């Protein structure tokens, strides 16, 4: 008996739907590859992501509108395949150096307290005051709630 024969009707229908979705997604870009020699949408996203990485590493910020014209030109197929290969080779070397030179910390330092403070300030700004907005239940009350949740979950087994 083959593995497909072991599937239920519902599982077979889901498998067919998934197969169809994958085929449709792959086939939708075939005209781009035939027309331009490469998938312009795929290259567009790769170039966009590499530019965003460079911006973040160099400036610690991100301007999503910065490379719009270049990206639109790529989507229109105005870049040759050779130009794209050259761009990626140059960009790979550049990003390695930019990563080494970046002033960004390797990992976040004491971010949680800063984020909590920012959140509280935003809530206070929005509501005018934090009274009644943020409720911090007593530790014992929370422990009792946790116990109740566990009991409810395993009550069928008892």
Secondary structure, DSSP 4 states (H G I P E B T S, - for coil): --TTTTS-HHHHHHHHHHHHHHHHHHHTTHHHHHHHSS-HHHHHHHHHHHHHHHHHHHHS---TTTTHHHHHHHHTT-S-HHHHHHHHHHHHHHHHHHHHH--S-SS--SHHHHHHHHHHHHHHHHHSS-TTT-----HHHHHHHHHHHHHHHHGGG-
